[in-house]
Amino acid sequence: MTQIQRRFVSVNGRQVHYRIAGSGPALLLIHQSPQNSRMWAQMQQRYADRYTVIAPDTPGFGYSDALPGNPMTIAEFGAATLQFVDALGLQRFAVFGMHTGGLIATWLAWANPSRVAALVVDGYAAFTPQESTLYGDAYLPPFVPQWDGSHLRWLWSRMREQKYYFPWYDGRAEAAMAIPPQTTESSRETVMDVLDVGDTYRAGYAAAFRHNDHHWLGELQMPSWLVYRHGDPLLAHMPRLRDLPANVTVLEEPNGIPAMQDGMDGWLAQTLANEPAFVEAAAPALPSNTWQRRIITTGAGDMAVWERAGQGVLRLCLHAPGTRPLSPLQIDAGDSAWLLPDLPGHGASCESDGALDAATLVAALLAAIPADNALPLVIEAHGAAAGYVPALVQVLGAAVAEVVLHSPWLLTAEEQALLLQGLPSTVIDRAGGYLCDAWQWERERHLLWPWLPPSAAARRRVDAPAPARVHDNVVELLRLGSRLHGLLRDVTHPDLAARLRALPVPLRVVGDAESDYQGRAAALSA
């Protein structure tokens, strides 16, 4: 099986995530809304023996930074994709897109006829002005976290409903779709696609719905296939494509995606026969003190890391397991060098489904530290991430100049048992109830000490947590699933306080009265 590599590239200061596999002429794949480049795994495997297959996450989707401003147009998505293509040094390429991605691909082909060798669209969305008005806001209500988690229940039902009716909110028999319904697992996958991006999910859909000027099709100059599959609600748009040039072929495909790809095999081979192989250019050096993301291959799978060059010390800053990874916007960087990893299983490091024991995570974190690093190392750990510190210090030895703990979790054996017994359900059910269980646990974690029996003594005298904060952490809990139990078991071992007190390096604790349970954390640095 061909290895699909994940990478980030800086495009005008914006981090763009993409996947690349194979060798030969370049074939660019552009995903539909609200998905991301992960949807192309099978297609990248299929064509990697013939082409360099490149699949970016479009702006604001997957792990790519959004463009500033909303709403966006297909032309703006296209221009951003062209900037990505330029950043990779792609001079000639074929492009394939599905639904929203098909519109973006068409703009690329129309705007850059000398660079696009071939165009394939799976389901060209030829919306009319009337449909743009009809679908618009009704199809795309804001996705805003609610204090009670009800937005999660809505999302689950919404993603299931889209396989019953198009548009999903129209329950009339005339809008019914004769396609297989969502399975429980496919419901989870589509829900996670939206949870990856939050309210930004509307940007791609809205751009597609608003786009109803289809003159680009009549001005395409390269060989082009516009494919409509049976079962795709956009099949109804096929009769709308008329008076196209001879180089643009409209195809009806009754036998699904495999049959479409079978047809593409020969057509692409003929169309791209004389195209040059893509030769990847060296990435340009970034200015100092500039944040950049990179992907590191570790025993826990791909790990995403924010890094920044600096001076004085290198700060390795760890977010708490089960919470949203830290970003540069949360850091007062100063002059220091920084490493902000997304812990394996979290954020952009979530795609491996292997075990996440403490030894595996520590090995992954060690891989993030550059081999040529000559700066003294400061380890900063938030919350339960303090549990990784003793093993890190043991391996790094004298390279560690200081340890800073932000509100560490320090539990007795009885408290650890209560914590682990009360973790949210990871059983994915047909009605999506596990989403609400995760929400309730995460919200109440801020209101009650999660390792104490619910009681007045466990109640924390704090403001209710902001719904957005709870939501961000719930997304990470859902990514981890059943692995959350092992993660928290490893980092809350009852002997952690003693191990931290025995560290041979300066130790500093940062916290507040509510987070410093029974003064245990303060005692570490006393």
C-alpha positions, 0 to 999 in steps of 0.5 A: 500500500502506498504511503500517504504523507501529511504535510503543512505548507505556509501560504501567505502566513496561513497554514494549509494542510494537505496529503500527497502520495505517488509520483508522476504528473500532478493530480489535484483532488478537491473535497466536498463540503463539509469534508476534508482531504481525508475523504480521498484516501482510496482515490490517492491509493488508486492513482499513486502508481501513476500520478503525484496525487495531492489533496489539500484541505480547503480554507477553514476545513480539515486542518487548514486555516480559514481565510479572513472574512465571511461569506466566501465565494467559489472564486475566493476558494479557487484563488486560495487553492491557486495560492496553495498550488503556487506554494508547492511549485505546481506548474501543470496539473489535472484537477478532480473535484466533487460537489463544492470541490467540483466548482472550485476545480472548475474555477481553477480550470477556467482561470488558468487554462495554460496550467490545468491539463484536465478537469473532472467534476463528480457532480457539478452543482448548477444551482439556479438563482431561485434555488440559491434563494430557497436553500440559503439560510434554511439549509445552513443554520448557524452551528453555535454551542449551547450551554445544554449541548443541544446543538450536538443532538441537532447535528446528529439528526441533521446529518442523518436526515440528509440521506433521507431528503434533499434539501434535508429540511424538506420532509415532503415525499417529493424531496425523498432520496432513494439512497442507503441511509446513514449507518451509525458509523457513517453518522459519526464520521459526518458529524466529526467532519462538522465538529472539526470546523464548527460554524465554518461548515457553512462557508463551503456550502454557502459558496456553492449555493450562491454560485449560479453563474455558470458561464465558466463551463462554456469557456473551458479550454482543456479536456473536461469530464462532468460526471453525474452519478445515479443516487447523487441529488445533483443528477437533476442538474445534468439537463441544465448543462447545454451548449458546451464546447466539444472538449467538455463531455457530460456523462451520466454514470448509473453504476457509482463511484467505482465505475466512474473511476474505471472510466477515468483510468483510461481517459486520464492515461490518454489525456495526461500521457505527455504531461511532465512528472511533478518535481517538488521544490524545496520549501522556502526558509521562513523568517525567524519568530514565525509560527509554522506547523509540521507533521512528525511521524511517530510510533503513535502515528502522525503528530502535528506540532506548532513550532517557532524559532527563538532564543534563550530557551526552547519551551515544550508546552503540553495541553491536558489530555482530553482538551483542545490543543494549544495554539500560538494565539494562546501563547505569550511567545516573547523571545523563546523558541516554542513547540506546541504539539497536538498530543496524539489522538487530539487535534491534527494528531487524531488520525491514528487509532492505535493505543495511546499509553504513556510510553507511546506518548512520551516517545512521540513528544521526544520525537518533536524536539529537534535533534540539533536543539542546543537551547536549554529546555523548559517543559510546561504541562497543563492539567493532567499532562503533568503525568508525562513530565517525570518520564520526559525529564528522565530521558532528557536529563540535564537538557531540562532547565525547568518544569512549569506545571499549570494546575496539575492533577494530583490524585489518590488511588481512591480519587483516580478510581472514581474519576475513571469510573465516571468517564463518559460513554464511548458506545456510539448509538443510533440516536447519538446519545454518546455526544450528550454524555460527553457534553454533560461530563465535560461541563460538569468537570468544571463544576464538580471535582471529577474525582470526588463523589457528587456532593456539596463538598465536590462543588466548585465555586466558579462561573459556569464554563463558556459553551464554546470552551466545553464544546472544544474539549468535547470534540477532543473527547469524541476523537479519543473515544475509548482511549480516553480511559487509558490516557487519564489512567496513566497520567493520574497515577497515585504516586505522581506527586511523589515523582514530581517532588523528586525531579532533579530540576527546578519545579514551578507551579502555576494555578489558582485556589480552585484548581489547587485541590487541598493544596497538593499542587502548592506543596510540590514547589514548597 
